[in-house]
Amino acid sequence: MSGTSAHHARAYGIQAMLWGAFVTVVVASAPASAQRDTTRRDTTSRRTPSDSARIADSIAVVRELERLQREPRAENPGQQPQGPTNPRLLPDISAVGDLIGDLSPKGSTQEGGERFNVREVEVAVQAAVDPYFRGDVFLGISDLERISIEQAYLTAMALPWALEVRLGRYLMPVGKQNTTHRHDLHAIDYPYVIQRFFSDEGLKGTGIYASKIFAPFGFYQELILTAVDRFGEPTDGLVTIEPVNKKLSGLGYSARLRNYWDLSQASNIELSFSGITGKREQPVLGGDPTLGTPARQSVIGTDFTYRWRPLQQGLYKSFIVQAELMQQINEKDPTLELPSGVSPDGLLYGGPTRNFTGGYAFARYQLTRRGYLGARFDSFQDEAAEGSATNAVSGYLEFFPSEFSKLMVGYERYAPAEGSSTNRILLQATFALGPHKPHPF
Amino acid sequence: MRVHDIAVALALGAALVTAPLAGTSTAQAQLKIVTSTTDLYDIAKQVGGNKITATHIGEGYQDPHFIEAKPSFVLQLRNADVWAFVGLDLEIGWMPLLLQGARNPKLQPGQPGYVDASRVITVLDVGRGNVDRSQGDVHPLGNPHYWLDPENGRRIARLFRETFSKLDAKNASVYEANEKAFTQRLDAAERTWQADLAKIKGQPVVAWHTSWRYLAEYTGMNIVGFMEPKPGVPPSPAHLAGLIQTMKQTRAKVIVMEPFYDRKTADFVASKTGAKVLVLPPSVGGTKGLGDYIQLMTSDIHQLAAAL
């Protein structure tokens, strides 16, 4: 910088400081001036109308500024919610940990035999994709299955006629509890009828999901139809000559009709009906043990839920009773589909040749703001015991330190159709990290 | 066809037969407004008058954080023109399920019918620094109980007037007149509160939850402690012991609480300190007779003054 420039810069700086000081003095004295103006109305009456208008405007501005200054509420005006709360458009990322302890007296009853286990960590990434779609991805991480896609679906948000369509992988809308994440259940495991008819982790499917709500009779109804790649997971160790879903009739198709009524402000009931059908691999006996053949299997069912929660004391009191009944309907005598060159002589269909029924009844009562007591009775016709009934009775004590953590202890008496009964003592701890999720209903 | 095929076909068929009955709605001239709380509902009614129909999801005596996302609420939202809510995550535990379930494009974020009333409010208790759940059930965007300041009531009314006028321009003059009338009634009521406000100003009180922060800012009452050690966390014995000491030192005479909390704990603290438990409705309809916003504010301020 030259000397002249430096001199000009200093002079400019001094000038700026003087102007700044002048402006500061004027601004600082403005409220006082305004106060004087408001108390000298008689003296201003001699001024011209235009002067009066200008002064009145100034007074109005100053009064507004004074009023704003008096407002003590502007604690942090720079962080008003008018601005975007997510300027980088990041998706919601959350994680749920599901920890299990099994203190059963005759050894662990867990799939992998663990006494203590991280059953699953579920990581969710959720956001609007664009104005038309929303995306939800749930990854499940467990010691047994490593990383799996629990759910990943695109939901169309801008469809006419109040339709909702999803594409991807999702919990199948069959039955009531199957639509709930396992860690959100009021018990530690899915009811046995779901475990046996579907899987330990419920039933998921990959395909298209369409739902519509309506109320032609004055109460809430929802119809959900799905078409999925197949009914359930492939049966381990069985190979069919062609995929079970080679024909469209082999895909999985489901329907669920929900009916919901408010009985009062505090109580309501839901009565719903579900069905799913598709082809699954079933064993062929008398030959290669890996040989399978497709056979149709369907499950139909109904579920009932009654809820009570008084509005004013809803933090402390609630009650829910729920029951589901399902029937698995099996194709009795399917045509064996065998590889070319394999003679059907001596081969027999080894899949189920009868229907099976199962269900559960569950109730949960809220003891305190954070404590709940639940009980469940399970019964199902066990395929492994030629349809004889396996029963289980269980009780649960839940404690919620907050909305984001849950501790549960459970006892179960499991009475299989064949063999001796077992006592199970289970512990569970779940925790949720990340954005506040809606409470499941 | 076998028995199970018939059963499945019947289930699918029954469902499909009822599907065409879906979505029967009748066009009505009035704007349909659904609000999350009774306070927003009442102000919307004051501004909308007979040009709107309005319903609300929560009741005034219910904890607005913990409303159940019942399917019947989805039906209310399905055909609504406006969804007005408090915001600042007050409804985060249930609103997303209802909006997603309603599938109403008018109520999606960014649409004129998606009205977050908090955007016109000067918010208190905005989260600073590192906010996490070790601080309780915090609202990082700020305290959402802002309707208990009459200035915010006016701002909400202004927001409703603007929203309704945008969606129903032909009745804009009606909405403007209604908002003006509401503001005048509120101004008139406010003038009658002055003696009560003078009694309240500077007085130490204890509150259960942070619901009363805006009322405290407005009235000048001094909240010296909360029954909850952290927002949403029930009081522990250790916290109550400290709170009792604080109340004795500050001579706090009143414990203000909402009707949806269990008052046994507050009664215990009151018995140890000689204080009075004042159950104040935080919302319209919180107790019988509080049918509108101005009545709510008048009643709460009067009860506070009488207790202090």
Interface residues (C-beta under 8 A of the other chain):
Chain A: E71 P72 R73 A74 E75 N76 P77 Q79 Q80 P81 Q82 T85 R134 T155 M157 A158 L159 W161 A162 L163 E164 K212 I213 F214 A215 P216 F219 Y220 Q221 E222 L223 L225 Y253 A255 R256 L257 R258 Y260 D262 Q265 N268 E270 F273 S274 G275 T277 R296 S298 I300 R307 R309 L311 Q312 Q313 G314 L315 Y316 I329 N330 E331 N355 R369 R370 S402 E403 F404 P435 H436 P438 H439 F441
Chain B: R2 V3 H4 D5 A7 V8 A11 L12 A14 A15 L16 T18 A19 L21 A22 G23 T24 E59 Y61 Q62 D63 F66 E68 A69 K70 P71 S72 V74 L75 R78 G87 L88 D89 I92 G93 W94 M95 P96 L97 Q100 G101 A102 R103 N104 P105 Q108 D116 S118 R119 I121 T122 V123 L124 D125 V126 R128 R133 G136 D137 L141 G142 D149 E151 Y214 E217 G232 V233 P234 P259 F260 Y261 D262
